[in-house]
Amino acid sequence: GSPTQAPTTSSPSQAPTTSAPTKAPTKGPTSSPTTSSPTASPTLTRTLSPTSTLGCINRCWTGNEDCCSKITTNLFVSSLITERILYFDLENNMYNVFLEKGAMQSDADKISMEHTLGSSHLAFSTTGSEIYYSRPKTQEGPGGIESFDAQTGDFKTTVIDHSAFSTATAYSTHFNPGVLKVIKSSSGEDVRLFSDRESKTLWMVAGDTFTRLLDENCDILDIAADLSATNVIEILTLTKCANGEYRVYICVDSASSDHTAATLPAGFSATSIEWVGGGDTPTDKFWVAGQPADIENEAHILQFDMQSLSSHTDILFKSHLENTRGGIDIGMIRRAPNEMVYCSERTYGLPLILDPSISGNSVIGQTGAMFGGLADSYALTFSPNAYGLKSVVTYKNGQNTIVAGEEQEFDVVLKDSIGEDVEATTHLHAEFEVSSGGLLTGQSLNSEIIQSLQNRSHYRGKLRINRASETAKDAADMFHFKILTGLGMQIGETRSFWVVAGAASPVTSALQSTYESSTAGRPVDLHVDTYDQFSNHRAFDDVDGDLEDMDKLEVRLLDAGGDYVDVNPNNVTIQRVSSGTFRIRIISIISRPFTYEVMYDGERISNSPAHIIFDPAEFSATKSEAAGEALKKFVPMDVDARPNTFRIWAKYKYG
């Protein structure tokens, strides 16, 4: 029963070397669940992360009350029934699928992961960038500990496979990992804690060194680990031995005391163990969850104090739950980064939330109003980067109207569920929606998010949208901007705004018609629509923008040779018809074809020039003229000698 350190290997070619332990703790009783006196237990001084006192009167069974601000994001759950790993989507109060059975294979040994996901234990790397899960052995072969990208769900690598385990530990049985935890050591490196179901041993891996912490020939059901104030890793190990006895072992770093640390009530079938925080006061308390002999009247979660291990306090009864749940079957309990305790529940499915700072009934509700892809809940884990809707997004432009194509800067500060800054290396992206048209995609949308140089809790980004709203009045034309994680979980609040067209562009502004005909003296109307560079129609709530555009519109006349001719300003007028649409009225008393160019700010608009034919007006006798020798008043006598013809010039009303 003494702890031993397994061989450590620096390279595959190097033979394993063994280091013997310097001290073996005194064994305690193993035949009875009754503990030795508390003074025989190791003295542990623990400092837990502080949390503000969050008194909550309202419960949050629907996921909508203010009390549910305690719910943290980045909660991952495994489901035995559906063989899935899911994550909690706080925005929609439901669970989305992260991994499904048969969806991936291990690159190391190509063992199918089908029918193993639901019974897997989960753990995050301390940076939050990777999520590990223990893949049990199947008929196809041994298991392994796998690593996935926590933002995308992509498989990364097999962290520990059968070959690595057997080489480092000298165990020849098929590797069958069970309980899994990851904790940061005092030196800042990730320390992995895991059990092997075949050998019934508990192991700690730091770097390439495997250290056996527990070998009591008992099934290891769960572990709780934390870094104490003296920078040692404190581990509680919940076990079930062959005689049906449940024991809690205490491990401090690599030294193990193999006496039972707590007495569990007779008939209590334990399932999980976890350290619990006490707000701003350091505590040595831990909870044990399970099924009591009398599920109706006895507690399902017990609290123990390291200074008084022979007694316990009842925490959770079935009567604490809403009657609509119908039953209670606690699977795993895990402490969230904000000190709330989450309980997976195998009867109803949705995990419960307990606030240890509340005396009496500490149940404040459950995660989510809808199950989503969740059928039941088994294993739980939280990312250390538990940021979510409490995160703050600040926009440099605080108005609810922005200009198409113009970059809008914003800052993101990642915060956890109690408002504390969280440092995380994460992948953030944006999503645009319009009220009347659903999700927007395409080249008209752009958002860039970069990490600030300050620290990993501050991110800076820019958003740009090239598509303008139809109007800046109707809420149905508003755009909605969200910042999401790689898994689609929203952080911060949704920003809603209207997008107005930018400055008019001669390249996109156009005439409605480029060929017209009329009669001399009668007006011809050309209509011009102004658009910005992204082909958004220039529409305004007031006329100021239109007046600016109208001042920049100009009409030029071209002669037959293509040269510009002065236009009589009395014959060309420009008027505003509606927002973004103008009428150019041209009148000519000359009957012939004309070519007019429409200019905006000195440049010809895209489909200019316009060709106009003015047909003759009605005949006017008073404007017509006649002349010739035959019409002279003096007529010579010599008729044959004088001209006898004259001409008539028929003219129209404009001469």
MIROBA-280607 format. One record per residue (C-alpha): x, y, z. Coordinates in steps of 0.02 Angstrom, whole numbers, padded with zeros to 5 digits, always signed. Example, Ala and Ser with C-alpha at 12.3 -4.5 7.8 and 13.67 -1.06 7.14 Angstrom:
BEGIN
+00615-00225+00390 +00684-00053+00357 
// end
This chain:
BEGIN
+00000+00000+00000 +00149+00117+00008 +00158+00243-00133 +00292+00210-00261 +00355+00314-00404 +00342+00229-00572 +00487+00226-00694 +00522+00390-00784 +00583+00389-00962 +00669+00530-01053 +00669+00446-01224 +00608+00282-01298 +00786+00217-01308 +00826+00249-01127 +00792+00113-01000 +00670+00158-00861 +00744+00218-00698 +00655+00202-00532 +00661+00322-00386 +00607+00258-00216 +00495+00361-00103 +00580+00449+00041 +00437+00422+00161 +00291+00303+00175 +00145+00364+00280 +00077+00258+00419 -00065+00146+00363 -00233+00169+00445 -00373+00044+00470 -00444-00037+00316 -00572-00157+00386 -00700-00032+00446 -00769+00131+00377 -00744+00207+00549 -00603+00334+00540 -00459+00356+00658 -00457+00514+00761 -00449+00676+00663 -00277+00713+00732 -00208+00567+00633 -00259+00649+00471 -00135+00758+00378 -00148+00941+00425 -00205+01032+00268 -00214+01220+00251 -00308+01264+00095 -00342+01430+00010 -00486+01428-00111 -00520+01562-00240 -00633+01693-00161 -00809+01727-00219 -00928+01864-00174 -01081+01820-00073 -01220+01795-00198 -01382+01783-00103 -01518+01719-00217 -01699+01713-00163 -01772+01668-00332 -01733+01498-00404 -01685+01480-00586 -01772+01323-00644 -01818+01405-00808 -01647+01481-00836 -01719+01657-00850 -01718+01734-00676 -01583+01851-00613 -01521+01711-00503 -01456+01623-00657 -01320+01752-00675 -01225+01626-00570 -01227+01501-00712 -01055+01493-00789 -01018+01457-00970 -00892+01332-01035 -00980+01190-00945 -00955+01024-01033 -01058+00868-00997 -01054+00689-01056 -01214+00591-01090 -01222+00403-01065 -01382+00378-01163 -01338+00476-01320 -01150+00440-01312 -01108+00623-01331 -01004+00760-01254 -01102+00923-01249 -01074+01101-01196 -01195+01221-01114 -01254+01367-01220 -01302+01500-01093 -01380+01616-01222 -01508+01487-01276 -01517+01392-01110 -01485+01225-01193 -01348+01099-01233 -01261+01085-01400 -01160+00936-01462 -00971+00950-01448 -00926+00770-01496 -01030+00621-01551 -00992+00436-01552 -00908+00372-01708 -00864+00549-01761 -00677+00531-01742 -00535+00407-01724 -00372+00411-01632 -00224+00447-01742 -00115+00342-01628 -00200+00174-01635 -00355+00199-01745 -00466+00127-01609 -00648+00172-01639 -00720+00284-01505 -00896+00226-01536 -00996+00182-01379 -00867+00260-01262 -00902+00446-01257 -01043+00443-01131 -00943+00353-00997 -00791+00463-01020 -00723+00579-00887 -00680+00754-00944 -00549+00883-00897 -00480+01044-00968 -00300+01095-00985 -00260+01236-00865 -00250+01359-01010 -00421+01306-01071 -00360+01275-01248 -00380+01085-01242 -00511+00969-01172 -00459+00792-01122 -00569+00642-01106 -00531+00468-01043 -00578+00339-01174 -00616+00173-01089 -00556+00011-01164 -00675-00083-01278 -00679-00255-01358 -00577-00178-01497 -00431-00135-01384 -00363-00031-01240 -00416+00145-01199 -00323+00309-01196 -00330+00490-01144 -00373+00599-01294 -00351+00785-01324 -00466+00897-01425 -00462+01081-01470 -00582+01162-01347 -00634+01295-01471 -00665+01192-01627 -00687+01013-01565 -00550+00951-01681 -00451+00799-01625 -00272+00845-01578 -00180+00695-01509 -00182+00543-01395 -00099+00610-01238 -00076+00440-01153 -00104+00276-01243 -00079+00095-01190 +00101+00092-01250 +00152+00248-01154 +00062+00189-00998 +00133+00014-00996 +00308+00076-01033 +00306+00205-00894 +00215+00101-00763 +00267-00079-00805 +00083-00131-00803 +00044-00255-00940 -00146-00250-00924 -00244-00155-01055 -00245+00030-01014 -00421+00077-00958 -00424+00258-00896 -00565+00315-00784 -00565+00469-00673 -00472+00617-00749 -00415+00784-00677 -00293+00918-00732 -00220+01044-00610 -00082+01173-00620 +00066+01140-00507 +00158+01273-00407 +00284+01282-00550 +00146+01320-00675 +00146+01157-00772 -00005+01047-00806 -00016+00896-00690 -00132+00757-00749 -00216+00644-00623 -00301+00487-00686 -00354+00316-00630 -00331+00150-00719 -00483+00041-00698 -00390-00121-00736 -00252-00102-00607 -00361+00002-00488 -00222+00128-00467 -00214+00318-00462 -00075+00408-00557 -00001+00580-00569 +00091+00634-00728 +00202+00788-00726 +00299+00807-00887 +00357+00631-00931 +00358+00568-00752 +00223+00446-00695 +00197+00435-00506 +00082+00307-00427 -00020+00390-00290 -00138+00252-00237 -00142+00063-00252 -00270-00006-00131 -00356-00134-00245 -00517-00032-00235 -00617+00041-00378 -00578+00226-00393 -00744+00317-00415 -00689+00499-00414 -00554+00620-00360 -00551+00801-00302 -00390+00900-00319 -00334+01075-00272 -00175+01173-00241 -00156+01218-00058 -00086+01376+00019 +00078+01284+00045 +00086+01244-00142 +00055+01058-00127 -00077+00966-00227 -00210+00897-00111 -00309+00751-00179 -00463+00666-00109 -00494+00495-00184 -00665+00413-00170 -00657+00223-00184 -00765+00070-00169 -00682-00088-00109 -00725-00271-00139 -00823-00286+00024 -00937-00145-00032 -00854-00020+00084 -00833+00160+00026 -00673+00249+00076 -00599+00421+00051 -00409+00426+00039 -00304+00581+00060 -00153+00610-00052 -00036+00757-00032 +00074+00771-00185 +00162+00602-00196 +00135+00553-00013 -00021+00452+00025 -00105+00412+00190 -00205+00255+00163 -00329+00272+00305 -00510+00313+00273 -00536+00498+00294 -00723+00501+00315 -00860+00390+00380 -01004+00371+00260 -01176+00321+00325 -01225+00140+00309 -01311+00106+00144 -01244+00265+00063 -01182+00224-00114 -01056+00361-00153 -01029+00422-00331 -00926+00582-00324 -00819+00696-00216 -00768+00880-00226 -00687+01017-00123 -00808+01160-00090 -00770+01343-00061 -00831+01451+00081 -00835+01622+00001 -00694+01736+00057 -00648+01622+00202 -00525+01477+00173 -00606+01310+00204 -00562+01126+00219 -00734+01063+00175 -00779+00935+00043 -00940+00858-00019 -00978+00677-00058 -01126+00638-00171 -01219+00475-00195 -01377+00376-00165 -01434+00355+00017 -01523+00200+00077 -01683+00302+00093 -01686+00412-00061 -01845+00502-00004 -01789+00557+00169 -01599+00547+00178 -01471+00666+00106 -01396+00639-00067 -01246+00754-00035 -01147+00753+00127 -01023+00884+00187 -00865+00839+00283 -00738+00950+00368 -00554+00900+00370 -00548+00948+00554 -00694+00834+00600 -00699+00686+00484 -00803+00574+00594 -00961+00674+00566 -01049+00755+00420 -01181+00883+00376 -01328+00842+00263 -01331+00957+00110 -01454+00898-00022 -01621+00810-00001 -01745+00761-00134 -01869+00881-00055 -01755+01026-00104 -01796+00999-00286 -01946+01051-00387 -02083+00920-00383 -02087+00916-00573 -01917+00832-00582 -01989+00670-00519 -01829+00597-00445 -01647+00622-00407 -01492+00520-00450 -01333+00622-00425 -01189+00566-00534 -01044+00689-00522 -01017+00851-00425 -00895+00983-00485 -00849+01154-00420 -00863+01292-00550 -00738+01435-00562 -00864+01547-00471 -00874+01421-00326 -01048+01359-00370 -01062+01169-00364 -01140+01081-00513 -01215+00907-00500 -01244+00794-00649 -01412+00710-00631 -01453+00545-00715 -01642+00543-00690 -01698+00712-00757 -01539+00753-00853 -01509+00940-00829 -01369+00968-00702 -01415+01053-00539 -01331+01208-00469 -01295+01226-00283 -01229+01379-00192 -01124+01321-00042 -01139+01495+00037 -01327+01470+00061 -01375+01376+00218 -01520+01255+00215 -01582+01224+00039 -01432+01276-00066 -01508+01223-00232 -01526+01378-00342 -01586+01287-00497 -01526+01194-00649 -01432+01233-00808 -01547+01276-00949 -01730+01278-00988 -01709+01157-01134 -01612+00995-01152 -01551+01023-01329 -01443+00871-01369 -01435+00816-01187 -01530+00662-01128 -01442+00629-00964 -01287+00698-00881 -01138+00599-00817 -00967+00682-00812 -00942+00871-00789 -00798+00988-00816 -00770+01175-00829 -00645+01270-00930 -00533+01376-00820 -00578+01517-00941 -00759+01525-00888 -00807+01683-00980 -00978+01719-01049 -01120+01844-01050 -01039+01939-00907 -00897+01985-01025 -00897+02167-01076 -00898+02227-01256 -00869+02414-01277 -00894+02501-01443 -00798+02661-01483 -00952+02725-01575 -01092+02718-01450 -01226+02769-01574 -01357+02649-01641 -01321+02704-01820 -01160+02667-01913 -01102+02698-02092 -01084+02555-02215 -00904+02511-02252 -00832+02608-02107 -00736+02507-01977 -00806+02515-01801 -00684+02474-01663 -00733+02379-01507 -00646+02307-01355 -00686+02142-01268 -00645+02107-01087 -00671+01924-01040 -00758+01905-00873 -00822+01756-00776 -00997+01737-00705 -00960+01847-00553 -00880+01985-00655 -00696+01947-00627 -00573+01964-00772 -00524+01798-00851 -00365+01772-00950 -00390+01655-01097 -00312+01619-01264 -00468+01594-01367 -00539+01607-01541 -00672+01741-01552 -00775+01778-01706 -00927+01881-01750 -01097+01845-01821 -01218+01965-01906 -01406+01946-01910 -01544+02056-01978 -01714+02060-01894 -01812+02020-02050 -01691+01909-02141 -01601+01792-02022 -01414+01760-02026 -01308+01865-02142 -01161+01791-02234 -01053+01839-02381 -00923+01963-02433 -01024+02111-02372 -00981+02065-02193 -00816+02076-02107 -00755+02067-01929 -00578+02053-01865 -00538+02015-01684 -00361+02022-01620 -00290+01997-01447 -00238+02154-01358 -00057+02174-01310 -00106+02208-01130 -00153+02033-01073 -00256+01881-01122 -00416+01950-01047 -00423+02101-01164 -00462+02083-01348 -00482+02217-01480 -00580+02204-01639 -00657+02293-01787 -00823+02264-01870 -00875+02321-02041 -01035+02289-02135 -01056+02346-02315 -01241+02314-02328 -01353+02457-02272 -01522+02444-02190 -01674+02476-02298 -01726+02613-02178 -01657+02687-02019 -01827+02690-01934 -01900+02515-01942 -01837+02394-01809 -01859+02254-01936 -01711+02327-02032 -01592+02328-01886 -01432+02226-01889 -01378+02124-01739 -01195+02095-01701 -01137+01954-01585 -00965+01899-01529 -00950+01711-01514 -00822+01583-01461 -00763+01448-01579 -00904+01335-01517 -01035+01468-01549 -01061+01524-01369 -01099+01709-01358 -00999+01825-01247 -01055+01998-01201 -01218+02073-01259 -01292+02082-01433 -01274+02252-01514 -01416+02310-01627 -01396+02454-01750 -01447+02525-01916 -01322+02540-02057 -01339+02691-02172 -01261+02708-02343 -01093+02791-02357 -01043+02934-02472 -01117+02928-02647 -01006+02854-02781 -01012+02901-02966 -00963+02721-03006 -01123+02647-02932 -01244+02795-02950 -01345+02778-03109 -01478+02848-03225 -01642+02755-03228 -01651+02779-03417 -01519+02829-03543 -01630+02861-03696 -01777+02979-03706 -01874+03072-03840 -01982+03227-03833 -02042+03375-03929 -01950+03538-03935 -02004+03649-03794 -02071+03508-03688 -01971+03447-03535 -01880+03281-03525 -01855+03207-03351 -01702+03101-03312 -01702+03012-03144 -01539+02980-03051 -01519+02860-02904 -01368+02888-02794 -01279+02737-02717 -01126+02719-02610 -00974+02616-02662 -01060+02456-02600 -01217+02488-02705 -01321+02540-02555 -01456+02663-02604 -01428+02830-02522 -01579+02844-02408 -01593+02971-02268 -01714+03013-02129 -01693+03198-02170 -01650+03297-02326 -01476+03354-02272 -01388+03210-02358 -01494+03230-02514 -01457+03417-02524 -01272+03376-02515 -01289+03253-02659 -01396+03373-02761 -01262+03507-02749 -01137+03386-02825 -01245+03336-02974 -01208+03423-03138 -01268+03407-03320 -01158+03439-03471 -01206+03451-03655 -01099+03370-03790 -01102+03424-03971 -01087+03308-04120 -00899+03307-04102 -00906+03258-03919 -00855+03429-03854 -00939+03510-03706 -01060+03652-03742 -01122+03776-03615 -01292+03730-03549 -01419+03865-03520 -01455+03850-03332 -01634+03899-03366 -01655+03744-03472 -01583+03618-03345 -01649+03599-03167 -01614+03468-03031 -01742+03425-02898 -01755+03298-02755 -01894+03172-02788 -01868+03057-02639 -01728+03002-02527 -01581+02958-02638 -01675+02993-02802 -01663+03153-02904 -01749+03221-03060 -01651+03313-03193 -01771+03413-03304 -01705+03465-03475 -01796+03580-03597 -01737+03621-03774 -01823+03731-03903 -01704+03663-04034 -01765+03513-04130 -01624+03387-04149 -01534+03246-04054 -01435+03294-03900 -01311+03203-03788 -01306+03247-03603 -01179+03186-03475 -01229+03175-03292 -01086+03209-03173 -01069+03181-02986 -00934+03278-02897 -00846+03306-03062 -00851+03124-03120 -00971+03046-03244 -01094+02924-03165 -01088+02743-03220 -01216+02735-03362 -01204+02913-03422 -01223+02995-03552 -01407+03008-03593 -01466+03027-03772 -01618+03137-03804 -01707+03174-03969 -01814+03328-03977 -01941+03318-04119 -02008+03476-04202 -02146+03571-04115 -02311+03621-04200 -02305+03734-04356 -02325+03922-04330 -02378+04035-04474 -02327+04190-04381 -02151+04123-04354 -02133+04064-04536 -02051+04173-04669 -02062+04195-04859 -01938+04286-04974 -01893+04299-05158 -01891+04414-05310 -02069+04372-05349 -02124+04450-05188 -02044+04620-05216 -02159+04770-05222 -02086+04834-05389 -02119+04719-05534 -02026+04759-05698 -02126+04764-05857 -02011+04645-05944 -02086+04489-05871 -01969+04373-05957 -01819+04464-05889 -01859+04464-05703 -01856+04319-05576 -02027+04250-05542 -01996+04137-05392 -01997+04153-05201 -01965+04037-05053 -02059+04001-04892 -01966+03953-04733 -02090+03854-04627 -02048+03877-04443 -02114+03812-04279 -02176+03902-04128 -02003+03930-04056 -01938+04007-04220 
// end
